[in-house]
Amino acid sequence: MKRVFLFKHPPIGRQFLAINLFGFILTRRPLSAVELNHERIHTVQQRELLYVFFYLWYVCEWLYGLVRYRNGMKAYRQISFEKEAYRHQHDLDYLSVRRHYCYNQ
Ligand SMILES: [Zn+2]
């Protein structure tokens, strides 16, 4: 099943390349293997938290970071889901060894 869709203007800020909505990836351009791995990590995180709880947690962490750092981009990078995805995106085998619910390791 196709899960990556190219959009000239996806519903995200200009500083972002792609967004993962319920396992469907909307992107401005074709993704590299590393970028695709990043989004696949998010797909697994979302599934683990039944999607809804992922987004609730994600937004709560971002808002907390926004209050704490007063910087949206820094708040984004401090979200535990993003930390995991950025930390492991270069390891293309990561998802085969990843343990469940380990978002900040
Ligand atoms: Zn991400």
Boltz pocket constraint, residues with backbone or C-beta under 6 A from the ligand:
constraints:
  - pocket:
      binder: B
      contacts: [[A, 38], [A, 42], [A, 81], [A, 82], [A, 85]]
      max_distance: 6.0
